[in-house]
C-alpha cells in the first residue's frame, strides 16, 4: 500500500465500533496502548476489536512485554517507501488458539477487509523478477520475470505512484527479495528499454 492507500484503509478499519490499532507485538507494559491512527504505528500493526476480546495479554521476556494473544487480532505488516522502492505489506490472521466465537468474528472482519481490497485494488498488476539474466521457465526453474502475481493486490495510490516514474519498483523488503514491475512494463524490462533505477 502507498501511504494514501493506508490512510483510506485506516478509515475503513476504524469505522467499525470497538476496533483499535496497537503498535506491534512488543510493548512497554503488560497491556497495549490503544491507538486510532497509523501515524504512531511502526512497521507492525495489530488490528484489535475490543468487542471480540476485551483485553490482550503479554509475557515479560528480555525486559520487554511480548503479546501472546495475537490469535485474537488481525496482523498488518505495513508497506514502506524507500526512494524508488515500495515494500510489499501483508494482512494476516492465525486464529487457532482463539475461541470459536472470537475466531468467527475475526475471520468475518478479515474477509470484509479483503472484500474491500478486491473491490478497490488490482491483483495480477505486478510481475516479479530477479537481477540475474532473464530466462524462460525450465525444469526446476521459474521464469524470470514471472507471470503477473494474482496474490499481490496493488492499491490505487500505489498504482499511480508506480506509473508516475518508471524507475520505481516493488520489493518484498527494502534490503532483500525479488523486485516487481507493473505487468504493462515487463516487455520493456526484458528488452532493456525500461529505465534502470538506482536501488541502492
RADA-V311864 format. One record per backbone hydrogen bond with DSSP energy under -0.5 kcal/mol. CO is the residue of the C=O (numbers start at 1). NH is the residue of the N-H. E is the energy in kcal/mol with one decimal. If there is no record, write none. Layout:
# RADA-V311864
CO	NH	E
CO	NH	E
This chain:
# RADA-V311864
2	5	-0.7
2	6	-2.4
3	7	-2.0
4	8	-1.7
5	9	-2.4
6	10	-3.0
7	11	-1.8
8	12	-1.8
9	13	-2.6
10	14	-2.8
11	15	-0.8
13	16	-1.2
16	19	-1.6
18	50	-2.9
20	48	-2.5
21	35	-2.8
22	24	-1.3
22	46	-2.6
25	27	-0.5
25	67	-3.6
27	65	-2.0
32	34	-0.5
35	21	-2.6
37	40	-0.8
38	41	-2.0
43	45	-0.6
43	78	-3.0
44	24	-2.0
45	47	-0.5
45	76	-3.2
46	22	-2.0
46	48	-0.7
47	74	-2.5
48	20	-3.1
48	50	-0.6
49	52	-0.9
49	53	-1.8
57	68	-2.0
57	69	-0.6
59	61	-0.6
59	66	-3.2
61	64	-1.7
64	61	-3.2
64	66	-0.6
65	27	-3.2
65	67	-0.5
66	59	-2.7
69	72	-1.9
70	73	-2.2
74	47	-3.4
75	77	-0.5
75	92	-2.7
76	45	-2.9
76	78	-0.6
77	90	-2.2
80	82	-0.6
80	87	-3.1
82	85	-2.0
84	169	-2.9
85	82	-3.0
85	87	-0.5
86	171	-2.0
90	77	-2.4
92	75	-2.8
95	98	-1.5
99	103	-3.1
100	104	-2.3
101	105	-2.1
102	106	-2.9
103	107	-2.7
104	108	-1.9
105	109	-2.3
106	110	-2.8
107	111	-2.4
108	112	-1.7
109	113	-2.0
110	114	-2.3
111	115	-2.5
112	116	-2.0
113	117	-2.3
114	118	-2.7
115	119	-1.6
116	120	-1.3
117	121	-3.7
122	154	-3.3
125	183	-3.3
126	149	-2.7
127	181	-2.0
128	145	-0.6
128	146	-3.0
129	179	-2.6
135	144	-3.0
138	141	-3.1
141	138	-2.3
144	135	-1.1
147	128	-0.5
148	150	-0.7
149	124	-1.9
149	152	-0.9
151	153	-0.6
152	124	-0.6
152	125	-0.5
152	154	-0.5
153	155	-0.5
154	122	-2.3
155	159	-2.5
156	160	-2.0
157	161	-2.4
158	162	-2.5
159	163	-2.2
160	164	-1.5
161	165	-0.5
162	165	-0.9
165	168	-1.9
169	86	-2.1
170	180	-2.0
171	88	-2.2
176	173	-1.3
178	172	-1.1
179	129	-2.9
180	170	-2.0
181	127	-2.7
182	185	-2.4
183	186	-1.3
185	189	-2.1
186	190	-2.7
187	191	-2.3
188	192	-0.9
188	193	-1.5
188	194	-1.6
189	192	-0.5
195	197	-0.7
197	199	-0.9
